[in-house]
Structures are given as C-alpha cells and as structure tokens.
Amino acid sequence: MTVRIGILGYGNLGRGVEGAVSRNPDMELVAVFTRRDPASVKIATAGVPVVSDSEAAAWKDRIDVLILGGGSATDLPRQTPAFAELFNVVDSFDTHARIPEHFANVDAVARNSGHLALICCGWDPGMFSLNRVYANAILPDGKDYTFWGKGVSQGHSDAIRRIEGVKDARQYTIPVDSALEAVRSGSNPELTTRQKHTRECFVVLKDGADPAKVEQAIKTMPNYFADYDTTVHFVSAETLASEHAGLPHGGFVIRSGTTGASGEYRDVIEYSLKLDSNPAFTGSVLVAYARAVHRLRQEGQIGCRTVLDVAPSYLSPLSGDELRKTLV
C-alpha cells in the first residue's frame, strides 16, 4: 500500500513533511500546493509538481491525505475546514484554547464531505497529549505539568510575524529551572503559567516600524504572550540569520502522583523530547498520522479526530504480527 501525500504550504513545516515522506517507503509525495507563485517555489523532491492552491480541487482523486503546513494563528482555522471538503487532511493546529472550536468546525465539514480529518497533530498538542492521557489514567491521584523548551516555537514566531511592522522573528520558550526541579521532586507545587516559563523574542522590524508599538502588541497578545514574562529584543536581519537560524525545541510532560491503597507510594512519570529541528520532527509525526488517517478512511471512518482517537498500531508500517513480535 502506497499512501499518496499532498503538502499544502512549503515553509519550514512543509519541508519537514517532505523530508519525512522521503524516509517512508510506503509514502509517495504527489504534489505541493502553494499560495505563492508556483514557479517561485523550488522543492527537494524531483519530478513532483508545485501547484497553486487555487487548483487543488483538480487533485482530489489523486491524493489520499493532504498534510497542511500553515500556521495556527490565521491559516489553519480557515484552511483545514476548507480543504477537508476536498481531501482527507492532517494539520498541526496548536492553539490549545481554541482546539474544541477548531474540532467542531472541521468535524462538520468532514462529515458533510465524507472525509477524515486529524487535527492538532505534532508533539504538543500530539505526542504530549497522548502522554498526558496515559499518565492520568495510570495515576488518577496526581497532578500534570508540561514544560516546553528551551526552543523556538514555530507557532509563536509566526504569530509575531503577523504583527504589523514585523519583518521576521524567532521566539524561544524557556522553562524556569526551579519550577522544573520542584515538579521532579514529587512535591506537587502549585505553579502559575508565568512561574513555569518565560518567553524571549528576537524581532526584525520593517523600515519605519515603531518598536514600542510592536513590543506592546507582542506582550499583550492573548493565548500567546499575555500570561508570560516576555522579553523582546530588536535585532538586525543579519543577526537573526547568523544567531537564530536553527529551529531546536523540546520539552517535558510530567505527572506526579501516588499509588497504593492509601496513596503511600509516590510516583513520577516523565516523557521528554530534545529536538534538533522542530519542523523536521513535527513533519515526521504528521506523516505517521497521515498513514493512520488513510487506513482509518479505508475502514469507512469520516469526521474529525485527534491523536487521542487513533490506536498506535495504525501509525506503523509494520503489520500486527510484526508489531507483536518486535515491539510489544
């Protein structure tokens, strides 16, 4: 079985998806769709066409799963429902506060069109979501903690770039070390959002932009920066390119709780990631779940799903017999 993949958007995440497809023998990249001039977009995979997104409908019978590479701030709330009318889709929507709303919007379209959509796929939400659910089920008497970084958040960087006057930006999410160590100790501290992370932004301004106005817009942005201690640095394009070109990230999901009849045993479950490239890893997660979406659609499923709804075996190219023999 070869899964025919399309990619919508060829930024950092789109390139990460392309790289992941090339490493999976059961995947074939069929087309890359872009809102830019297709002639200006050069991709790494030879022989694969770059097509205007306005022509995507003509490809609906040639693509099994379309993977969306847009940002969560403005792209995916519009793109995922729109393209779920034409394709089975996977997105990496990561604005946690708006996930129920996004799910409802996509589910309505996918059910009406007879497609399957999987949203909020990546490492958080995504792999971290799975580990939160597993840990909650195993330690019902406990507390959850999630720490991100240190690393570049693609979604937050994209949100800054959408601010008027911003030419380019990188945003680093940084765990507060004292908070992380308190959680690992099993003491179950009460921590506010502000106590767990800080945010550091490196911003290149467009000519004539007002730095004070841009800084205020960043620090007061709801769902992204308003609840954090945020530092904004204005730098040149050259400095951003030379000192902040990479896209590392990672983080920790920790649940601290008790077991035993009277809670006499203290337990800590921790899952961590350390990523050289956020988009390359996220692309790999998206591709694995695209395989699952294709299989589930072949079984007749439609509507919207998250990673919590997909059994692990659907992600693997291995058969059930192979999985039981090698990984159980």
BELLINPE-V541441 format. One record per backbone hydrogen bond with DSSP energy under -0.5 kcal/mol. NH is the residue of the N-H (numbers start at 1). CO is the residue of the C=O. If there is no record, write none. Layout:
nh:co
NH:CO
NH:CO
//
This chain:
nh:co
3:1
3:26
4:2
5:3
5:28
6:65
7:31
8:67
9:7
9:33
15:11
16:12
17:13
18:14
19:15
20:16
21:17
22:18
23:19
23:20
24:21
25:23
27:24
28:3
30:5
30:28
31:5
32:49
33:7
34:51
38:36
40:37
41:38
42:40
43:41
46:44
48:45
49:30
49:47
51:32
51:49
53:34
55:52
56:53
58:55
59:56
60:57
62:59
63:59
64:4
65:4
66:88
67:6
67:65
68:66
68:90
69:8
75:71
76:71
78:75
79:75
80:76
82:78
83:79
84:80
85:81
85:82
86:83
87:83
89:116
90:66
91:118
96:94
98:95
99:96
102:98
103:99
104:100
105:101
106:102
107:103
108:104
109:105
110:106
111:107
112:108
113:109
114:110
115:110
117:303
118:89
119:305
121:91
124:125
127:122
128:123
130:126
131:127
132:128
133:129
134:130
135:131
136:132
137:133
138:134
139:135
142:140
143:256
145:254
147:252
149:250
150:173
151:173
152:248
153:171
154:152
157:153
158:154
159:155
160:156
161:157
162:158
163:160
166:163
167:165
167:204
168:204
170:202
172:200
173:151
174:198
176:196
177:175
179:176
180:176
181:177
182:178
183:179
184:180
185:181
186:183
187:182
191:189
196:192
196:193
197:193
198:174
199:229
200:172
201:231
202:170
203:201
203:233
204:168
205:203
206:165
209:206
211:209
214:210
215:211
216:212
217:213
218:214
219:215
220:216
221:218
224:221
225:221
226:221
228:225
229:197
230:228
231:199
233:201
235:203
235:233
240:236
241:237
242:238
243:239
244:240
249:275
251:273
252:147
253:271
254:145
255:269
256:143
257:255
257:267
258:141
259:265
263:260
265:259
267:257
269:255
271:253
273:251
275:249
278:247
281:277
282:278
283:279
284:280
285:281
286:282
287:283
288:284
289:285
290:286
291:287
292:288
293:289
294:290
295:291
296:292
297:293
298:294
299:295
300:297
301:296
303:115
305:117
309:306
310:307
311:309
314:311
315:312
316:312
316:313
323:319
324:320
325:321
326:322
327:323
328:323
//
